[in-house]
Amino acid sequence: NTHLAEFTNLRSNPGPASLMKGLFTIHGRPADTWVKMSNFDKGVIFINGRNIGRYWPVAGPQKHLYVPSVFLKSGQNEMIMFEVSKMPSSTGGLFVELVDHLDVGSCE
């Protein structure tokens, strides 16, 4: 019941140390969700004012961040991201994917 959160960059000239705000809508009852961070490099995420955690694939191995259903609400939800390292390419876009499964990456 979730899919994409698109972001508005809160800086006029995006680059390292950028703060972004995104909104996404949940239709129906919220469920446990994971945030897929493949377009971003290193930072931290807040959803509805709660710290979800940091993402840093180099220090991983996580590829997704867990969001308990109790942190979400039916209707509009807010996601704040602080990207420390670099912004995604303009072709990749400013969005994250919200998924219903976990991907911890390779354990090798």
Protein Blocks (a to p, Z undefined) as FASTA:
>chain_A
ZZbdcdddfbfbgcehiacddddddehjdddddddfklbmbdcddeehiafbdcdfklmm
bfbdcddfklpcehjdddddddfkbccdfklopaddddfbdcebjaZZ
